[in-house]
Each structure stands twice: as C-alpha cells, then as structure tokens.
Amino acid sequence: MRAFLVVVSIHADNDEKRLAKNDKQILLKNTTMRSTCLTCLLALTALLHHTAEAQILYGVTNGNLLIKIDVENCTLCPVMTFNGVTQGSNDILILPNGDFLIQSTQGLFRFSPPDPNPIFNVGGIFGGSILNPNGLVYLSSVNPTGLYVFDPSDNSLTYLGGWPVGASVSEFFYDNGELYGFGQLNGVPVLYLINTSDPSQSVVVHSPLPPIVNGGTTNGGFSTAFLLGDFLTQYDAATNTIEVICDFSDVPGLNTITALTDIPPGVPELPCQCTTSAGTVTPDTTNVCLNTDASVPYNGNASLDNNDLLQYILFSDPTDTLGSIVAISNTPSFSIDPATMQTGVPYYLATIAGDNLNGNVDLDDPCLDISNTAAQIIWQPLPTIALTADNATVCGVGNCQTVVATLTGTPPFVFSYEFWSGGAPVGASVTVSAPDSPHSFLVCPPGPEGAVQVSVCTLQDAYCTVP
C-alpha cells in the first residue's frame, strides 16, 4: 500500500540538492532543517529505493494554479487557474467525466475545464476527497467533523457520520479495495482503515506516521499527496515509510502545492498552459555581402521554463518555418554555406524556444515557440570587374583611350584605378562612377612614355565593397 506525499522544510543552503535518477540514490548536502521533526524522514528516505510507476498527476498550488506532473520524469507544467476559490485549495479530485472537484474552507467547488469558473459550489469546510470505484466521492469534513459522500450525477451531499472520538481524517487513498485515510488521533498523526458504513468505527492501522502536514492523495495502486511543499514522496502503508521521489524546490515561480489527484481511467490529459516564449525579432530586411555574417536582430525578451533552451534559426520559407530550416545556432550569427545556400535569395532569421533535448530545442515539444516575426536576409555576391580596350596604344602623353568595364553585382558601381609603370604607381588614382554594366570611360595615362598598366584599386556596387 503506497501513497505519494510532499514534504516541506528541506532546503539546501549554498550546496547541491538533487535526485540521481539513474542509481536511485538521494543527495541532500548541507541541509538546513526548518522543521526538526523531519530529521528522521531524511534518514529514512536515504535508505529506500525509487519504485514510483510512470503516471500523470495533477496538483494545485495555493494560488489555485493547476499543474500537471509527470512522476516518472519529475517534470511539471501549468495547465490553468481556477477562479473563485479565494482561500486556497485543501484537496482536488477528477471525476470520471473529467470535471474537477476542489475542497476548501469556503466549500466544495466543481469545475469543467477549460472553463476556469465553477459550475457548482456549496458551502462548508472540506478537506480530503477520494473517488470511489462506483463513481461516488468520499469527502472529509471539518464542520461537522466526519465523512460525506458526494454524488456527481446531481451534486448532492450526504453525511455518513463522524469519526471516532478524538479523531480527524484529512486525506484518503484506496489500496486493494480498502479505503485508508491520513488523520490524527488526539494530536498524533495516524493512518486509518476507513469504515464507510459507520465512520466512527474506523480503526488505526499505523501510529504515529512519518511527519506530515496536510495535502492531497490519489486513488489507484499508489496513493499520493503533496504536503505544503515542493517534494513529491511515496508512502508505503505496509511499512509506514516514505520515499522522496521528486524535488521541485528549484522550479522558478512555483508556489506551494497543496493538493494532488490522479486521473481516472478514460479521462484524457489536459494540455499544458505553455509559458515558453521565444521573444521577438525586429522584422528588418537586410542585404549582406557574401563574406559577411548575418545577425538575428533578437530583442532579448524570451521567456523560458527551467528546462527550456533558446536558439536561433535560419530558414527559407516563411509559410513553412520548421520544414524549411537551413541552420540552427546557439548564437545569433549565421554565415552562408555555398553548398546549401544561394546568393540573391531571401532567407529568414528567427528565434526558437522549447525543451532542451541533448543540447538542441526539441522540435516536438508541445510548447515549442518561434518568434512571431522574422528578419529577412539576402546574401549578395561580391562585385567583379574586367577592363578591356579595343586599342591598347595611346599616342602621346596626355592623350586618352576608351576602356570598357564589364561588371557583375548590383548597380550602380563605383571603382577606382591606378596607373602602374616599372612596378610602381604613376600619378594619382582615378574614381569612376558606372550606373550600369558594361560602362565605357576614358583612360588618360600620364607620362613618361612607355608601357603603362591600368590596375583597379577598389570596387563597390549597391551592397558590397571589394578592396
């Protein structure tokens, strides 16, 4: 007989705190005990083996945020927030039709997700709950103290009776067809075998229990509960022991989880409320030269979960971003790959965020996010020039000859040339503006007489410069 609990007050100070999933050992170093009654718990949990089965649970924080929990992988995600339960949730339960029941000091509330508002509520002070295999729900009550049964078919409540003298019961779980409850007897934490025909005849199975506070439990082969904290533990009713399963204390923004439930057979899982955001990219259009890297104009405003990764993508089709990814990078810079890319063709730059899968964003992450804007980038080829002349002979110093410049690139062009003679430049360089190609211009060599070479110094088109 097992149940999951959450234990609070275990916090590491300036050292490591983790669960080793492979060897099933627990490491809690330099631990400060904020509740001395948990000292025995730490000694106990270090000796136990991890035996939790793969399953999905739901928890509720003290801010009424519903969280989906993957027990096998110790991961969680937000699903939705329940409205109207202003004083927090004591317990939560999923009905066979997928509705949720929340018990609180304000009463009993019924929700039908994804609607965040209650579709039914009734006053009272209710603690734990459990789904009977026949579809009815057992509820613990504070005023009057005892056991209720709730019928989901008509939202009716029937009082079955009070607990034994000096007793209270806060949480329930089934094991082998028997109903058990966590509670107290004259202030001592105990485990009861519940008598649903006459709750006053419920009997103590174990006393005392390992240190627990309040929380929720689940129905089924395992019984689970979160106890005002971020540690998921497993309770074994046969041995009256508990084992730490998951440590969520380092999850950013996670409030205390006060209730827990499993999913009845046939009820589909609710999707995660995705909080992952890849941020935004300034939707510029930029032309860069073949020898220049393109940079993603990311605005630095991504929002990532603790297991998320932000990367940068270069893709070719804005109507099929994932299907046309050319390159993925951990930095915002990309260079052109002549083997797979072309000059003069638009490409697009964006950010992408999702679960970290072996150092890359998991493209199958259901919360995968791509920036909703992208920058357009076009790599431009470097310009070229070739000079030709019909007659390479100029008669007389100061006379001129027509030369034709054949250029490639994007007009207009500007280039400069020099005269060389005897291995050294002669005179000043000359700058020519060419609106298009080919372009004819006059070359007027300076003296002295003899062979003179015309050499291009610089070349520039509309986008690129070649020194």
NUTIDREN-892128 format. One record per residue (C-alpha): residue number from 1; residue in three letters; x, y, z. Coordinates in steps of 0.1 Angstrom, whole numbers, plus 2048, in hexadecimal, padded with zeros to 3 digits. Layout:
% residues N
ATOM  seq  type   xx   yy   zz
ATOM  NUM   ala    X    Y    Z
...
***
This chain:
% residues 467
ATOM  seq  type   xx   yy   zz
ATOM    1   met  800  800  800
ATOM    2   arg  811  820  7F5
ATOM    3   ala  809  845  7F2
ATOM    4   phe  81C  864  7E6
ATOM    5   leu  821  880  7FE
ATOM    6   val  833  8A2  7FB
ATOM    7   val  849  8AB  818
ATOM    8   val  853  8CF  81F
ATOM    9   ser  86F  8DF  832
ATOM   10   ile  88D  8CE  821
ATOM   11   his  8A1  8EA  812
ATOM   12   ala  8C6  8EA  808
ATOM   13   asp  8DC  907  811
ATOM   14   asn  8F8  90F  7F8
ATOM   15   asp  8FD  8EB  7ED
ATOM   16   glu  8EE  8D0  7D7
ATOM   17   lys  8CC  8C0  7DA
ATOM   18   arg  8C1  8A7  7C0
ATOM   19   leu  8B3  885  7B9
ATOM   20   ala  8C9  86D  7A6
ATOM   21   lys  8B0  85C  78F
ATOM   22   asn  8C7  841  781
ATOM   23   asp  8D4  832  7A2
ATOM   24   lys  8B4  83B  7B5
ATOM   25   gln  8C9  84B  7D1
ATOM   26   ile  8C1  86B  7E2
ATOM   27   leu  8DA  887  7E8
ATOM   28   leu  8D1  8A2  801
ATOM   29   lys  8F0  8B5  80C
ATOM   30   asn  8F5  8CF  827
ATOM   31   thr  8D0  8CF  82D
ATOM   32   thr  8BF  8E7  845
ATOM   33   met  8A1  8D8  857
ATOM   34   arg  886  8F2  85B
ATOM   35   ser  871  8D8  86E
ATOM   36   thr  885  8C2  886
ATOM   37   cys  86A  8A6  883
ATOM   38   leu  877  89F  85F
ATOM   39   thr  899  893  86B
ATOM   40   cys  88C  86F  86D
ATOM   41   leu  87D  873  84B
ATOM   42   leu  89E  87B  83A
ATOM   43   ala  8AF  85D  84B
ATOM   44   leu  893  847  83F
ATOM   45   thr  890  852  81B
ATOM   46   ala  8B5  84E  815
ATOM   47   leu  8B1  828  81A
ATOM   48   leu  893  822  802
ATOM   49   his  892  81A  7DD
ATOM   50   his  87F  82E  7C3
ATOM   51   thr  861  819  7B9
ATOM   52   ala  849  832  7AB
ATOM   53   glu  837  827  78C
ATOM   54   ala  833  83D  76D
ATOM   55   gln  813  852  771
ATOM   56   ile  805  875  76E
ATOM   57   leu  7F7  887  78C
ATOM   58   tyr  7E8  8AA  791
ATOM   59   gly  7F0  8C1  7AD
ATOM   60   val  7E2  8E3  7B8
ATOM   61   thr  7F7  8FF  7C6
ATOM   62   asn  7EC  916  7E2
ATOM   63   gly  7E4  92F  7C6
ATOM   64   asn  7CC  916  7B6
ATOM   65   leu  7E3  90F  798
ATOM   66   leu  7DD  8EC  78B
ATOM   67   ile  7FE  8DA  783
ATOM   68   lys  803  8BA  76F
ATOM   69   ile  81E  8A4  77D
ATOM   70   asp  832  888  76C
ATOM   71   val  83C  872  789
ATOM   72   glu  855  85D  775
ATOM   73   asn  868  87A  767
ATOM   74   cys  862  892  785
ATOM   75   thr  856  8AE  76D
ATOM   76   leu  838  8C4  770
ATOM   77   cys  826  8DF  75C
ATOM   78   pro  80A  8F7  764
ATOM   79   val  7E7  8EF  755
ATOM   80   met  7CE  909  761
ATOM   81   thr  7C4  91F  77E
ATOM   82   phe  7A3  918  791
ATOM   83   asn  78F  937  79A
ATOM   84   gly  779  93D  7B8
ATOM   85   val  78C  929  7D2
ATOM   86   thr  79B  947  7E4
ATOM   87   gln  7A7  935  803
ATOM   88   gly  7BB  91A  7F2
ATOM   89   ser  7B5  8F5  7EC
ATOM   90   asn  7B7  8D9  806
ATOM   91   asp  7B3  8BE  7EC
ATOM   92   ile  7AA  8B7  7C8
ATOM   93   leu  79A  89A  7B6
ATOM   94   ile  792  891  792
ATOM   95   leu  770  882  78B
ATOM   96   pro  76A  866  771
ATOM   97   asn  75C  880  758
ATOM   98   gly  77C  896  75B
ATOM   99   asp  76D  8B0  773
ATOM  100   phe  782  8BB  790
ATOM  101   leu  777  8BE  7B5
ATOM  102   ile  789  8D6  7CC
ATOM  103   gln  784  8D5  7F1
ATOM  104   ser  78C  8F3  806
ATOM  105   thr  783  906  826
ATOM  106   gln  76A  918  810
ATOM  107   gly  758  8F9  805
ATOM  108   leu  757  8E0  7E8
ATOM  109   phe  75C  8ED  7C5
ATOM  110   arg  757  8DB  7A4
ATOM  111   phe  768  8E5  784
ATOM  112   ser  766  8DA  760
ATOM  113   pro  787  8E2  74E
ATOM  114   pro  790  8F5  73B
ATOM  115   asp  776  90C  74B
ATOM  116   pro  789  91C  769
ATOM  117   asn  769  925  77B
ATOM  118   pro  756  90E  792
ATOM  119   ile  736  8FE  784
ATOM  120   phe  72B  8F4  7A7
ATOM  121   asn  734  8FC  7CA
ATOM  122   val  726  8F6  7ED
ATOM  123   gly  731  904  80E
ATOM  124   gly  744  8F0  829
ATOM  125   ile  767  8E9  835
ATOM  126   phe  775  8CA  822
ATOM  127   gly  797  8BA  823
ATOM  128   gly  7A0  89B  80F
ATOM  129   ser  78D  887  7F5
ATOM  130   ile  78F  866  7E2
ATOM  131   leu  77C  857  7C5
ATOM  132   asn  76A  837  7CD
ATOM  133   pro  76B  81C  7B2
ATOM  134   asn  745  820  7B0
ATOM  135   gly  748  845  7A5
ATOM  136   leu  73F  855  7C6
ATOM  137   val  757  86B  7D9
ATOM  138   tyr  760  869  7FE
ATOM  139   leu  768  88A  80E
ATOM  140   ser  777  892  830
ATOM  141   ser  765  8AF  842
ATOM  142   val  770  8C6  85E
ATOM  143   asn  74E  8D4  867
ATOM  144   pro  73E  8BC  86F
ATOM  145   thr  75D  8A6  873
ATOM  146   gly  758  886  861
ATOM  147   leu  752  875  83F
ATOM  148   tyr  73C  881  823
ATOM  149   val  733  870  802
ATOM  150   phe  72F  886  7E3
ATOM  151   asp  71B  87A  7C5
ATOM  152   pro  728  88A  7A5
ATOM  153   ser  708  882  792
ATOM  154   asp  6F3  89B  7A5
ATOM  155   asn  70E  8AD  7BB
ATOM  156   ser  6FD  8A0  7DA
ATOM  157   leu  70F  89D  7FC
ATOM  158   thr  706  883  816
ATOM  159   tyr  716  882  839
ATOM  160   leu  720  85F  843
ATOM  161   gly  72B  866  866
ATOM  162   gly  747  872  87D
ATOM  163   trp  76A  864  884
ATOM  164   pro  774  851  8A4
ATOM  165   val  777  867  8C3
ATOM  166   gly  796  87D  8C1
ATOM  167   ala  79C  874  89C
ATOM  168   ser  79D  888  87C
ATOM  169   val  7A4  87D  858
ATOM  170   ser  7B3  894  83E
ATOM  171   glu  7BC  87E  820
ATOM  172   phe  7B2  85D  810
ATOM  173   phe  7BF  842  7F9
ATOM  174   tyr  7B4  820  7ED
ATOM  175   asp  7CA  801  7EE
ATOM  176   asn  7BE  7DE  7E6
ATOM  177   gly  79A  7EA  7E8
ATOM  178   glu  79E  7F8  80B
ATOM  179   leu  79A  81D  813
ATOM  180   tyr  7B5  82C  829
ATOM  181   gly  7B8  84F  837
ATOM  182   phe  7D4  865  845
ATOM  183   gly  7C9  876  864
ATOM  184   gln  7CF  87C  889
ATOM  185   leu  7C4  86C  8AA
ATOM  186   asn  7C8  882  8C8
ATOM  187   gly  7E2  897  8B5
ATOM  188   val  7F7  879  8A9
ATOM  189   pro  7FA  873  883
ATOM  190   val  7EB  851  87B
ATOM  191   leu  7DF  83C  85D
ATOM  192   tyr  7BA  830  85F
ATOM  193   leu  7A9  814  84E
ATOM  194   ile  788  826  846
ATOM  195   asn  766  817  84D
ATOM  196   thr  74F  827  835
ATOM  197   ser  730  817  844
ATOM  198   asp  738  826  866
ATOM  199   pro  755  83E  865
ATOM  200   ser  757  83E  88B
ATOM  201   gln  763  81A  889
ATOM  202   ser  781  822  874
ATOM  203   val  7A0  812  883
ATOM  204   val  7C4  81D  886
ATOM  205   val  7DD  809  870
ATOM  206   his  7FD  81C  877
ATOM  207   ser  806  835  893
ATOM  208   pro  819  84B  891
ATOM  209   leu  81F  854  86D
ATOM  210   pro  83E  863  85E
ATOM  211   pro  83C  889  862
ATOM  212   ile  820  896  84C
ATOM  213   val  80B  8B6  84A
ATOM  214   asn  7ED  8B9  832
ATOM  215   gly  7EA  8B1  80D
ATOM  216   gly  7DA  89B  7F3
ATOM  217   thr  7DB  876  7EB
ATOM  218   thr  7D2  862  7CC
ATOM  219   asn  7BD  844  7C4
ATOM  220   gly  7CB  824  7B5
ATOM  221   gly  7E9  80E  7BA
ATOM  222   phe  7FC  82B  7C9
ATOM  223   ser  7EF  845  7E1
ATOM  224   thr  7FE  868  7DD
ATOM  225   ala  7FE  889  7F0
ATOM  226   phe  80F  8AA  7EF
ATOM  227   leu  815  8B7  812
ATOM  228   leu  81A  8DC  810
ATOM  229   gly  83A  8DB  7FC
ATOM  230   asp  84E  8D2  7DE
ATOM  231   phe  859  8AE  7E6
ATOM  232   leu  845  891  7D8
ATOM  233   thr  849  873  7EE
ATOM  234   gln  83B  850  7EE
ATOM  235   tyr  82A  840  80C
ATOM  236   asp  82A  81B  812
ATOM  237   ala  80D  812  829
ATOM  238   ala  81B  7EF  82D
ATOM  239   thr  83A  7FB  83E
ATOM  240   asn  82E  81E  849
ATOM  241   thr  84C  82E  836
ATOM  242   ile  850  849  81C
ATOM  243   glu  869  84F  800
ATOM  244   val  872  86F  7EE
ATOM  245   ile  869  86C  7C9
ATOM  246   cys  86D  88F  7BA
ATOM  247   asp  87B  8B0  7C5
ATOM  248   phe  86A  8CE  7B6
ATOM  249   ser  878  8E8  7CF
ATOM  250   asp  88E  8F8  7B4
ATOM  251   val  872  8FE  79B
ATOM  252   pro  870  923  795
ATOM  253   gly  84E  933  79F
ATOM  254   leu  83F  913  7AE
ATOM  255   asn  829  91A  7CB
ATOM  256   thr  823  900  7E6
ATOM  257   ile  80E  8E3  7D8
ATOM  258   thr  7F2  8DC  7F1
ATOM  259   ala  7DE  8C0  7E0
ATOM  260   leu  7E3  8A3  7C8
ATOM  261   thr  7CE  88B  7B4
ATOM  262   asp  7D2  86F  79A
ATOM  263   ile  7BE  86B  779
ATOM  264   pro  7A1  852  778
ATOM  265   pro  7A3  839  75B
ATOM  266   gly  796  847  73A
ATOM  267   val  79A  86C  744
ATOM  268   pro  7B2  87D  72B
ATOM  269   glu  7CE  892  737
ATOM  270   leu  7CA  8B8  736
ATOM  271   pro  7E4  8CA  721
ATOM  272   cys  7FF  8DF  731
ATOM  273   gln  7FA  904  733
ATOM  274   cys  819  90E  720
ATOM  275   thr  82E  929  72F
ATOM  276   thr  84C  925  718
ATOM  277   ser  852  943  702
ATOM  278   ala  86E  947  6E8
ATOM  279   gly  86A  96D  6EB
ATOM  280   thr  86A  984  6CD
ATOM  281   val  880  98C  6AF
ATOM  282   thr  880  9AE  69E
ATOM  283   pro  872  9A7  67B
ATOM  284   asp  88E  9B9  668
ATOM  285   thr  898  9B1  644
ATOM  286   thr  8BD  9B1  641
ATOM  287   asn  8D5  9AB  624
ATOM  288   val  8F7  99F  62F
ATOM  289   cys  916  996  61B
ATOM  290   leu  921  973  614
ATOM  291   asn  93F  977  62B
ATOM  292   thr  92A  985  648
ATOM  293   asp  916  973  663
ATOM  294   ala  8F1  97A  668
ATOM  295   ser  8E5  982  68B
ATOM  296   val  8C3  97B  699
ATOM  297   pro  8B4  99C  6A6
ATOM  298   tyr  8A7  98B  6C6
ATOM  299   asn  898  9A2  6E0
ATOM  300   gly  8A3  98E  6FE
ATOM  301   asn  87F  988  70B
ATOM  302   ala  87B  963  70C
ATOM  303   ser  86A  951  729
ATOM  304   leu  877  92E  731
ATOM  305   asp  86E  912  748
ATOM  306   asn  889  902  75D
ATOM  307   asn  88F  8E7  743
ATOM  308   asp  88B  8FD  724
ATOM  309   leu  8A6  908  70B
ATOM  310   leu  8A6  926  6F4
ATOM  311   gln  8B6  922  6D2
ATOM  312   tyr  8B8  935  6B1
ATOM  313   ile  8AC  928  690
ATOM  314   leu  8B2  930  66B
ATOM  315   phe  896  924  654
ATOM  316   ser  88B  929  631
ATOM  317   asp  865  927  630
ATOM  318   pro  850  93E  648
ATOM  319   thr  832  929  641
ATOM  320   asp  843  909  64D
ATOM  321   thr  85C  914  667
ATOM  322   leu  864  8F2  677
ATOM  323   gly  864  8E0  655
ATOM  324   ser  87D  8F8  645
ATOM  325   ile  897  8FD  661
ATOM  326   val  8B9  900  651
ATOM  327   ala  8CE  905  670
ATOM  328   ile  8CA  906  696
ATOM  329   ser  8E3  918  6AD
ATOM  330   asn  8E8  920  6D1
ATOM  331   thr  8F5  943  6C7
ATOM  332   pro  8E3  95D  6B2
ATOM  333   ser  8FC  95D  696
ATOM  334   phe  8F9  949  675
ATOM  335   ser  911  947  658
ATOM  336   ile  907  93B  635
ATOM  337   asp  90E  917  62C
ATOM  338   pro  915  916  607
ATOM  339   ala  90D  8F0  606
ATOM  340   thr  8E9  8F5  611
ATOM  341   met  8E1  91A  60C
ATOM  342   gln  8E0  934  5F1
ATOM  343   thr  8E8  958  5ED
ATOM  344   gly  8CC  970  5E3
ATOM  345   val  8B2  959  5F4
ATOM  346   pro  89E  965  612
ATOM  347   tyr  8A3  952  633
ATOM  348   tyr  893  958  654
ATOM  349   leu  8A1  95B  678
ATOM  350   ala  88D  954  697
ATOM  351   thr  890  947  6BB
ATOM  352   ile  882  925  6C6
ATOM  353   ala  87D  919  6EA
ATOM  354   gly  873  8F7  6F9
ATOM  355   asp  87E  8DA  70E
ATOM  356   asn  8A3  8D4  70E
ATOM  357   leu  8A9  8B3  6FD
ATOM  358   asn  8CE  8A9  6FC
ATOM  359   gly  8D9  8CD  6F7
ATOM  360   asn  8BE  8D7  6DD
ATOM  361   val  89B  8E3  6DE
ATOM  362   asp  883  8C5  6DD
ATOM  363   leu  86E  8CC  6BE
ATOM  364   asp  853  8B5  6CB
ATOM  365   asp  84F  8C8  6EB
ATOM  366   pro  829  8D0  6EE
ATOM  367   cys  833  8F2  6FB
ATOM  368   leu  84C  8F9  6E0
ATOM  369   asp  84C  91E  6D7
ATOM  370   ile  85A  932  6BA
ATOM  371   ser  85C  958  6B9
ATOM  372   asn  83D  965  6A8
ATOM  373   thr  852  97C  692
ATOM  374   ala  871  974  67E
ATOM  375   ala  88D  988  66E
ATOM  376   gln  893  984  649
ATOM  377   ile  8B7  980  63E
ATOM  378   ile  8C5  97F  61B
ATOM  379   trp  8EA  976  615
ATOM  380   gln  8F7  98A  5F7
ATOM  381   pro  914  97F  5E2
ATOM  382   leu  934  993  5E1
ATOM  383   pro  936  9AA  5C2
ATOM  384   thr  950  9A3  5A7
ATOM  385   ile  960  9B7  58C
ATOM  386   ala  973  9B1  56B
ATOM  387   leu  983  9CC  556
ATOM  388   thr  987  9CA  530
ATOM  389   ala  992  9E2  515
ATOM  390   asp  990  9DE  4EF
ATOM  391   asn  9B1  9F0  4EB
ATOM  392   ala  9CB  9EE  507
ATOM  393   thr  9E1  A09  4F7
ATOM  394   val  9DE  A2D  501
ATOM  395   cys  9F2  A45  4EB
ATOM  396   gly  A02  A61  4FE
ATOM  397   val  A02  A69  523
ATOM  398   gly  9E1  A78  52F
ATOM  399   asn  9CC  A68  514
ATOM  400   cys  9B0  A50  51D
ATOM  401   gln  9A2  A2E  514
ATOM  402   thr  97F  A1F  519
ATOM  403   val  97E  A02  531
ATOM  404   val  960  9EC  537
ATOM  405   ala  958  9E0  55B
ATOM  406   thr  943  9C0  55C
ATOM  407   leu  935  9BD  57F
ATOM  408   thr  921  9A3  594
ATOM  409   gly  90D  9AC  5B2
ATOM  410   thr  8F1  9C4  5B9
ATOM  411   pro  8F4  9E6  5A9
ATOM  412   pro  8FD  A02  5AD
ATOM  413   phe  922  9FC  5AF
ATOM  414   val  93F  A11  5BA
ATOM  415   phe  963  A07  5B4
ATOM  416   ser  985  A16  5B4
ATOM  417   tyr  9A5  A0E  5A0
ATOM  418   glu  9C9  A17  5A0
ATOM  419   phe  9E5  A18  585
ATOM  420   trp  A03  A02  58B
ATOM  421   ser  A24  A04  579
ATOM  422   gly  A44  9F3  582
ATOM  423   gly  A35  9E2  5A0
ATOM  424   ala  A29  A02  5B1
ATOM  425   pro  A0A  A18  5AF
ATOM  426   val  A0B  A36  599
ATOM  427   gly  9F5  A54  5A1
ATOM  428   ala  9D6  A55  5B6
ATOM  429   ser  9BA  A3C  5B6
ATOM  430   val  99B  A43  5A2
ATOM  431   thr  977  A3D  5AD
ATOM  432   val  95C  A32  594
ATOM  433   ser  936  A30  59A
ATOM  434   ala  925  A16  585
ATOM  435   pro  8FF  A16  585
ATOM  436   asp  8FE  9F4  574
ATOM  437   ser  912  9DA  563
ATOM  438   pro  923  9DB  54A
ATOM  439   his  930  9FE  550
ATOM  440   ser  948  A11  538
ATOM  441   phe  960  A2B  546
ATOM  442   leu  97F  A3E  53A
ATOM  443   val  9A2  A34  547
ATOM  444   cys  9BC  A4F  544
ATOM  445   pro  9DE  A42  54E
ATOM  446   pro  9F7  A5B  55D
ATOM  447   gly  A1B  A5C  551
ATOM  448   pro  A35  A50  54B
ATOM  449   glu  A32  A3D  52C
ATOM  450   gly  A33  A17  52D
ATOM  451   ala  A1E  9FA  538
ATOM  452   val  A04  A04  553
ATOM  453   gln  9ED  9EC  565
ATOM  454   val  9CA  9F5  570
ATOM  455   ser  9C2  9E4  592
ATOM  456   val  9A1  9E6  5A5
ATOM  457   cys  9A5  9F0  5C9
ATOM  458   thr  982  9EE  5D8
ATOM  459   leu  960  9E3  5CC
ATOM  460   gln  93E  9E9  5DB
ATOM  461   asp  91B  9E0  5D0
ATOM  462   ala  8FA  9E8  5E1
ATOM  463   tyr  901  9D1  5FE
ATOM  464   cys  925  9C6  600
ATOM  465   thr  948  9D4  5FE
ATOM  466   val  967  9C1  5F2
ATOM  467   pro  988  9D1  5FC
***
